[in-house]
Amino acid sequence: MNSKPQAAPAAAKAGSCVDTDSETSSLEAAYADAIQAIADDGDPPLDIHDICSHRRACGFTDDLALTECEAQAINTRLYGLSAISALLIGADDDGAFKLSKWLQGGLHSALYALTEDAQGVLQRANEKAAEGEKGGAG
């Protein structure tokens, strides 16, 4: 009689392991399917290591603390960049509408100015962070 009660918990444990393994494998399969769907959509998965390496290569080595005004300035410029990009994409050769070369040139200049301005805000914040590091170390 002792062997049957001991066998039941062992079978229950084995049964729960099978369920867990199948649940884990189905979650892994769903995760793999999601990654494949993203890859099939044309957008590569986000590579945090690559972003950090690129940030350091650009000289952003300190944590930045942006003021509300700086964050709003960057956000506003990014909205502008997005809107102008949408216009330029819409006016592409296969696009829904056409823009004159003069207007396209103006939009390209605006993209450049907004990008430089947002980069300037980040650069000033980076310089303040570097000064803070030097002041804290000294």
C-alpha positions as CSV (number, residue, x, y, z in Angstrom):
1,M,0.0,0.0,0.0
2,N,2.9,2.4,0.6
3,S,4.0,2.1,-3.0
4,K,0.7,3.3,-4.4
5,P,0.5,6.6,-2.4
6,Q,4.1,7.4,-3.2
7,A,3.5,6.6,-6.8
8,A,0.6,9.0,-7.0
9,P,2.5,12.1,-5.9
10,A,5.4,11.1,-8.3
11,A,2.9,10.8,-11.1
12,A,1.3,14.1,-10.2
13,K,4.7,15.8,-10.2
14,A,5.6,14.2,-13.6
15,G,2.2,15.3,-14.9
16,S,2.7,18.8,-13.7
17,C,6.2,18.9,-15.3
18,V,4.8,17.8,-18.6
19,D,2.2,20.5,-18.4
20,T,4.8,23.1,-17.4
21,D,7.1,22.0,-20.2
22,S,4.3,22.2,-22.8
23,E,3.2,25.5,-21.4
24,T,6.8,26.8,-21.5
25,S,7.4,25.5,-25.0
26,S,4.1,27.1,-26.2
27,L,5.2,30.4,-24.6
28,E,8.6,30.1,-26.3
29,A,6.9,29.2,-29.6
30,A,4.6,32.3,-29.2
31,Y,7.6,34.4,-28.4
32,A,9.4,33.1,-31.5
33,D,6.3,33.7,-33.6
34,A,6.1,37.3,-32.4
35,I,9.8,37.9,-33.2
36,Q,9.3,36.3,-36.6
37,A,6.3,38.5,-37.3
38,I,8.3,41.6,-36.4
39,A,11.1,40.5,-38.6
40,D,8.7,39.7,-41.5
41,D,7.1,43.2,-41.1
42,G,10.5,44.7,-42.1
43,D,11.3,46.2,-38.7
44,P,14.4,44.6,-37.1
45,P,14.1,43.8,-33.4
46,L,15.4,46.5,-31.0
47,D,19.1,46.0,-30.2
48,I,19.7,47.8,-26.9
49,H,23.5,46.9,-27.0
50,D,23.8,48.5,-30.5
51,I,21.9,51.7,-29.3
52,C,24.2,52.0,-26.2
53,S,27.3,51.5,-28.4
54,H,26.2,54.1,-30.8
55,R,25.4,56.5,-28.0
56,R,28.8,56.1,-26.6
57,A,30.5,56.5,-30.0
58,C,28.6,59.8,-30.3
59,G,30.1,61.0,-27.1
60,F,27.1,60.6,-24.8
61,T,28.8,58.8,-22.0
62,D,27.0,60.4,-19.0
63,D,23.4,60.0,-17.8
64,L,21.5,63.0,-19.0
65,A,19.0,64.8,-16.8
66,L,16.8,66.9,-19.0
67,T,14.7,69.7,-17.7
68,E,11.1,69.8,-18.6
69,C,11.8,72.6,-21.1
70,E,14.6,70.6,-22.8
71,A,12.4,67.5,-23.0
72,Q,9.6,69.5,-24.5
73,A,12.0,71.1,-27.0
74,I,13.2,67.7,-28.2
75,N,9.7,66.3,-28.3
76,T,8.4,69.3,-30.3
77,R,11.3,68.9,-32.8
78,L,10.7,65.2,-33.1
79,Y,7.0,65.8,-33.9
80,G,8.1,68.3,-36.6
81,L,10.5,65.8,-38.0
82,S,7.8,63.2,-38.1
83,A,5.3,65.5,-39.8
84,I,7.8,66.7,-42.4
85,S,9.0,63.1,-43.1
86,A,5.4,62.0,-43.6
87,L,4.9,64.8,-46.2
88,L,8.1,63.9,-48.0
89,I,7.2,60.2,-48.0
90,G,3.7,61.1,-49.3
91,A,5.2,63.1,-52.1
92,D,7.5,60.3,-53.1
93,D,7.4,59.1,-56.8
94,D,4.7,56.6,-56.0
95,G,3.0,59.0,-53.4
96,A,-0.5,60.3,-53.3
97,F,0.5,63.9,-54.1
98,K,3.3,66.0,-55.6
99,L,5.4,68.8,-54.1
100,S,7.3,71.3,-56.1
101,K,11.1,71.1,-55.9
102,W,11.2,74.4,-54.1
103,L,8.8,73.1,-51.4
104,Q,10.7,69.9,-51.1
105,G,14.0,71.8,-50.7
106,G,12.4,73.9,-47.9
107,L,11.2,70.8,-46.1
108,H,14.6,69.2,-46.4
109,S,16.1,72.4,-44.9
110,A,13.5,72.3,-42.1
111,L,14.4,68.6,-41.4
112,Y,18.1,69.6,-41.1
113,A,17.4,72.6,-38.8
114,L,15.1,70.6,-36.5
115,T,17.6,67.8,-36.3
116,E,20.5,70.1,-35.5
117,D,18.4,71.9,-32.9
118,A,17.4,68.7,-31.1
119,Q,21.0,67.5,-31.3
120,G,22.1,70.9,-29.8
121,V,19.7,70.4,-26.8
122,L,21.1,66.9,-26.2
123,Q,24.7,68.2,-26.6
124,R,24.2,71.0,-24.1
125,A,22.6,68.5,-21.6
126,N,25.6,66.2,-22.2
127,E,28.0,69.0,-21.5
128,K,26.2,69.8,-18.2
129,A,26.3,66.2,-17.2
130,A,30.0,66.0,-17.9
131,E,30.6,69.2,-15.9
132,G,28.6,67.7,-13.0
133,E,30.8,64.6,-13.1
134,K,34.0,66.7,-13.0
135,G,32.5,68.8,-10.2
136,G,31.5,65.8,-8.2
137,A,34.8,64.1,-8.7
138,G,36.9,67.1,-7.7
